Amino acid sequence: VQLQASGGGLVQAGGSLKLSCAASLNIFTNAASAWYRQAPGKQRELVAFISNLGTTIYADSVKGRFTISRDNAKNTMSLHIDTLKPEDTAVYYCSIRRLMSPTYNYWGQGTLVTVSS
């Protein structure tokens, strides 16, 4: 299974971006999806989560600016980012995790978002 993340780039502060993640197989059924990010010199952190039922959770630092979504039929997930800040600069990773059998946890390769001030 492959997760292909895309959509990163160089953006000015205040701008918007949409990150996408596409799976090569249908792995979204009964699985949760999430976006993480890792800034230079920092640990990877969870920024947005969406359950298989559509419940969303966001890190406090991104609430109101980030929106996670998924399309199970298309095997895709997205992260819409508004009002970008320089501190949002990081490599963003998508993740799919299923806790019921068969269990799995897949990661995308990461896409770099750079926000200039």
Number of C-alpha atoms within 10 A of each C-alpha: 10 13 23 18 24 20 16 18 13 13 18 14 17 14 14 16 18 15 22 22 25 20 21 12 12 13 20 22 13 15 19 22 27 25 25 19 23 19 17 10 6 9 9 15 14 17 23 23 23 21 19 16 10 13 10 16 16 19 14 9 11 17 12 12 13 20 20 23 20 22 11 16 9 13 17 22 24 22 23 15 20 17 15 23 19 15 13 20 20 21 18 27 27 29 20 23 19 19 11 9 7 6 9 12 13 16 21 19 16 22 21 20 22 21 20 16 11
